[in-house]
Amino acid sequence: REIGAKARARGVHVLDTPMIRGVAAALEGKLLLMVGGDAGALERCRPVFGAFASDVSHLGDLGSGQVGKIVNNLILWTCVVATREGLTLARSQGLDPRRLRDALLQSSADNFALREWDRVAGQPKWWDQKDLKGVLDMAEEDHTPVPVSAMVKELMKGFGLEEARKLLAGLIISTGRAPPSLNCWEREHATQRQGNGRNRWRLGHRPSVGSHVRPRGGQGRDHGR
C-alpha cells in the first residue's frame, strides 16, 4: 500500500497479485490470482495474466490480494492438521486410512489437503511456518483473535512427506507430538519483561476462549488449564 501510494503520485498503478495452486498449476497455466488494486488497471493486465493464470479474482483495494493469500494458507494448513488427526484416530480404531480417505473424498470432509495429500505434505517444511507466521502477524496488527492458527503452527512443526505417506499406509498411529494447549497462541504473541522483581507478561491481544494468563503483578490464579 505504501508503494502504491508513491506510485500513484507518478501516475503508475500497482496491483498485488499473489499466485495460488502451486508449481503444477503454474506449468499448466492454471494458477489462481487473488488481486488487490484498481479494477481498471486489472482489466488492462488480464491478457498478460491469462498467459499463466486460468482464474483471476479481484478482492478489493491494494493489499486485498495478500490478505486473501494469507487466509488461503491458513485454511490449507488447518485442513492438513485436521486430516492428519482424523486419519490417526481412524487408524487407532482399526480402520484402513486409505479406504477411509476414499470415502471422505465423497463426503462433506473433502478438502484439497485430503485430495492432494502427498503433494501438500511434500512441501518444504519451512513453508507452513512462514505462512502461519504471516497469519499471526496480521492478526496481531488488527487485534483479531486467531487461537486455532497458533495451534496449527505448533502442530505442523516437523510434519513432512515421509510421515504423511506412512500415516496413509497405516504404518503409524501417533503424530509423535503432544497437542499444544491454547497457551501456544499466547507464547507467539507475549513478550516477557521485568518489573518490580517479578516477571510480567504483556499480551498484544488474547483469544476469548478459556486461556491461561498470568495477570499483571503475578497475582491471581491460572485459568483454563
URTAZI-V384301 format. One record per residue. N is the residue number from 0. RES is the residue in three letters. PSI is psi in radians with two decimals (NA if undefined). Layout:
((N | RES | PSI) (N | RES | PSI))
//
This chain:
((0 | ARG | -0.65) (1 | GLU | -0.74) (2 | ILE | -0.73) (3 | GLY | -0.71) (4 | ALA | -0.73) (5 | LYS | -0.63) (6 | ALA | -0.69) (7 | ARG | -0.59) (8 | ALA | -0.34) (9 | ARG | 0.20) (10 | GLY | 0.44) (11 | VAL | 2.34) (12 | HIS | 2.45) (13 | VAL | 2.34) (14 | LEU | 2.46) (15 | ASP | 2.22) (16 | THR | 1.18) (17 | PRO | 2.48) (18 | MET | 2.47) (19 | ILE | 2.62) (20 | ARG | -0.15) (21 | GLY | -3.06) (22 | VAL | -0.75) (23 | ALA | -0.76) (24 | ALA | -0.61) (25 | ALA | -0.76) (26 | LEU | -0.51) (27 | GLU | -0.02) (28 | GLY | 0.54) (29 | LYS | 0.56) (30 | LEU | 2.76) (31 | LEU | 2.26) (32 | LEU | 2.27) (33 | MET | 2.04) (34 | VAL | 2.40) (35 | GLY | 2.40) (36 | GLY | -2.97) (37 | ASP | 2.26) (38 | ALA | -0.66) (39 | GLY | -0.73) (40 | ALA | -0.67) (41 | LEU | -0.76) (42 | GLU | -0.65) (43 | ARG | -0.46) (44 | CYS | -0.20) (45 | ARG | -0.72) (46 | PRO | -0.60) (47 | VAL | -0.81) (48 | PHE | -0.57) (49 | GLY | -0.26) (50 | ALA | -0.37) (51 | PHE | -0.04) (52 | ALA | 2.31) (53 | SER | -0.32) (54 | ASP | 2.34) (55 | VAL | 2.11) (56 | SER | 2.12) (57 | HIS | 1.99) (58 | LEU | -0.19) (59 | GLY | -2.60) (60 | ASP | 2.96) (61 | LEU | 2.27) (62 | GLY | -0.35) (63 | SER | -0.60) (64 | GLY | -0.74) (65 | GLN | -0.66) (66 | VAL | -0.78) (67 | GLY | -0.73) (68 | LYS | -0.76) (69 | ILE | -0.72) (70 | VAL | -0.70) (71 | ASN | -0.81) (72 | ASN | -0.70) (73 | LEU | -0.84) (74 | ILE | -0.67) (75 | LEU | -0.92) (76 | TRP | -0.52) (77 | THR | -0.69) (78 | CYS | -0.61) (79 | VAL | -0.81) (80 | VAL | -0.74) (81 | ALA | -0.71) (82 | THR | -0.77) (83 | ARG | -0.81) (84 | GLU | -0.70) (85 | GLY | -0.78) (86 | LEU | -0.62) (87 | THR | -0.77) (88 | LEU | -0.76) (89 | ALA | -0.75) (90 | ARG | -0.66) (91 | SER | -0.38) (92 | GLN | 0.16) (93 | GLY | 0.13) (94 | LEU | 2.67) (95 | ASP | 1.96) (96 | PRO | -0.59) (97 | ARG | -0.73) (98 | ARG | -0.70) (99 | LEU | -0.74) (100 | ARG | -0.77) (101 | ASP | -0.68) (102 | ALA | -0.73) (103 | LEU | -0.56) (104 | LEU | -0.28) (105 | GLN | 0.17) (106 | SER | -3.10) (107 | SER | -0.17) (108 | ALA | -0.04) (109 | ASP | 2.35) (110 | ASN | 2.89) (111 | PHE | -0.73) (112 | ALA | -0.69) (113 | LEU | -0.71) (114 | ARG | -0.67) (115 | GLU | 0.84) (116 | TRP | -0.90) (117 | ASP | -0.76) (118 | ARG | -0.79) (119 | VAL | -0.81) (120 | ALA | -0.35) (121 | GLY | 0.07) (122 | GLN | 2.68) (123 | PRO | 2.39) (124 | LYS | -0.38) (125 | TRP | -0.19) (126 | TRP | -0.80) (127 | ASP | -0.67) (128 | GLN | -0.69) (129 | LYS | -0.83) (130 | ASP | -0.80) (131 | LEU | -0.49) (132 | LYS | -0.66) (133 | GLY | -0.67) (134 | VAL | -0.87) (135 | LEU | -0.66) (136 | ASP | -0.77) (137 | MET | -0.75) (138 | ALA | -0.66) (139 | GLU | -0.70) (140 | GLU | -0.68) (141 | ASP | 0.04) (142 | HIS | 0.79) (143 | THR | 2.08) (144 | PRO | 2.22) (145 | VAL | 1.08) (146 | PRO | -0.58) (147 | VAL | -0.62) (148 | SER | -0.74) (149 | ALA | -0.64) (150 | MET | -0.73) (151 | VAL | -0.74) (152 | LYS | -0.76) (153 | GLU | -0.74) (154 | LEU | -0.42) (155 | MET | -0.23) (156 | LYS | 2.17) (157 | GLY | -0.10) (158 | PHE | 2.28) (159 | GLY | -2.97) (160 | LEU | -0.73) (161 | GLU | -0.83) (162 | GLU | -0.68) (163 | ALA | -0.76) (164 | ARG | -0.70) (165 | LYS | -0.70) (166 | LEU | -0.79) (167 | LEU | -0.53) (168 | ALA | -0.07) (169 | GLY | 0.41) (170 | LEU | -0.29) (171 | ILE | 2.67) (172 | ILE | 0.16) (173 | SER | 2.51) (174 | THR | -0.29) (175 | GLY | 0.05) (176 | ARG | 2.40) (177 | ALA | 2.42) (178 | PRO | 2.37) (179 | PRO | 2.73) (180 | SER | 3.02) (181 | LEU | -0.22) (182 | ASN | -0.36) (183 | CYS | -0.53) (184 | TRP | -0.74) (185 | GLU | -0.62) (186 | ARG | -0.55) (187 | GLU | -0.58) (188 | HIS | 0.20) (189 | ALA | 2.51) (190 | THR | 2.34) (191 | GLN | 2.42) (192 | ARG | 2.73) (193 | GLN | 2.48) (194 | GLY | 2.15) (195 | ASN | 0.63) (196 | GLY | 0.00) (197 | ARG | 2.69) (198 | ASN | 2.23) (199 | ARG | 2.71) (200 | TRP | 2.29) (201 | ARG | 2.10) (202 | LEU | 2.27) (203 | GLY | -0.80) (204 | HIS | 2.99) (205 | ARG | 2.67) (206 | PRO | 2.71) (207 | SER | -0.23) (208 | VAL | 2.87) (209 | GLY | 1.99) (210 | SER | 2.76) (211 | HIS | 1.99) (212 | VAL | 2.36) (213 | ARG | 2.05) (214 | PRO | 2.80) (215 | ARG | 2.46) (216 | GLY | -0.14) (217 | GLY | 0.16) (218 | GLN | 2.89) (219 | GLY | 3.13) (220 | ARG | 2.79) (221 | ASP | 2.40) (222 | HIS | 2.70) (223 | GLY | 0.18) (224 | ARG | NA))
//
